[in-house]
Amino acid sequence: MILRSPRFESHPLRGEITLPGDKSISHRALILASASASETRIANLNPGRDVRATATALGALGAEIARDGDEHTVRGGALRDPSADIDAMNSGSTVRMLLGLCTGVGIRARFVGDSSLSRRPMEPVAAHLRAFGARIVSTEGRLPIRIDGASTDRSRHLILVQPSAQIKSALLFAALFSHTPLKLSGDRGTRDHTERMLAAMGAGISWNGSEIDLYEPTVRGGETITAPGDFSAAAFFIVGATLARGSALLIRDVNLNPTRTGLLDALDAMGAKIERRNQRERNGEPIGDVFVEHATLHATAVDTQSARRSIDELPLLAIAAAFADGRTTISGVRDLRDKESDRLAAIHRLLAAVGIVAEDLPNGIAIDGGSPVASDIPVETFGDHRIQMAAAMLGCAAGPVEVDSVNEVDVSFPDFFERLERVTA
């Protein structure tokens, strides 16, 4: 078994791999299953700490959740006020989307989190939910945050002042759990997993990337939801196989939702050798297999819309740019400052570890690619799981790369190292 060493060596990635269930879809599956008193089964639920935080929180709110072999069963029904604070640990998705559920049901609850989550902004989602009728008080816009139910005078047409998949989902959950039809305007093509799953579970909903109409806010239970492989997890292996010489890797059953695959589009533009195979749909989500070979890359310009569709993968895109011939520019990176760490600063640290310098632009970054060569500079990750895994892929292509910790990968991908060993042995 591969040890959780903080030092990553050069290796090609070869063979075949499957991935844990999509984290974004797993959160939503648990929440939507809790809207029905009928039992819903969820297969391939993401095993990371973030999703466990949502499952634990839903249990505290009265949902019945149990593991049954490789599946989880969920039964909702009569949800209630929790008896203690809800600890979301490091999961912003848990707080933001469950605030929507609590708004819809009329629950009183207080959310707390770890030191990293407590630094991240919560006022945007709170402000949108207040417009729906929620009574929410935050701590200077951050955690702890308290919700004291909601008024019965709920708005039925809202505008997304700050387009965000989590804010949008929180409002849709508030509407669903209060049985209130809702129209949302102002979306800008953010992740549509909630809309797709609502439709797959029988809700009356239409959406076009800018407007959403939840005209029949009810879902049915009694079915099975199978989460596809997490695209954000696949992204590490896609970039690693593209950059590491001698790589040829097949990744099976990956979520290929176009609101998530900005990284693939950018890599295609850079000359990557990526094939999408066996494309199909399951539970409303497009999925498929992805075959990747090593390729020589050239620079490209990534616009804000493409960056928004690859927000969690931007550190990986920056690593790919470090190996590309020419200057790559990536726009729309401001939100990286408020992730689990300051990921824009983390990009600079990752690239410095292989001798590449990045230049900050107004809401962007420019990277002059070349021939990255490992140095003796250890990478400080500030406990960010995605930076730790990105460093592993940087090491596969230009190792050895050393980081200060690898302990946080459990947040989203607990067996990352075991799966990496299978394709680098």
Secondary structure, 3 states (H helix, E strand, C coil): CCCCCCEECCCCCEEEECCCECHHHHHHHHHHHCCCCCCEEEECCCCCHHHHHHHHHHHHCCCEEEEECCEEEEECCCCCCCCCCEECCCCHHHHHHHHHHHHHHCCEEEEECCCCHHHCCCHHHHHHHHHHCEEEEEECCEEEEEEEEECCCCCCEEECCCCCHHHHHHHHHHHHHHCCCEEEECCCCCCCHHHHHHHHCCCEEEECCCEEEEEECCCCCCCEEECCECHHHHHHHHHHHHHCCCCEEEEEEEECCCCCCHHHHHHHHCCCEEEEEEEEEECCEEEEEEEEECCCCECCEECHHHHHCCHHHHHHHHHHHHCCECEEEEECCHHHHHCCCCHHHHHHHHHHCCCCCEEEECCEEEEECCCCCCCCCCECCCCCHHHHHHHHHHHHHHCCEEECCCHHHHHCCCCHHHHHHHHHC
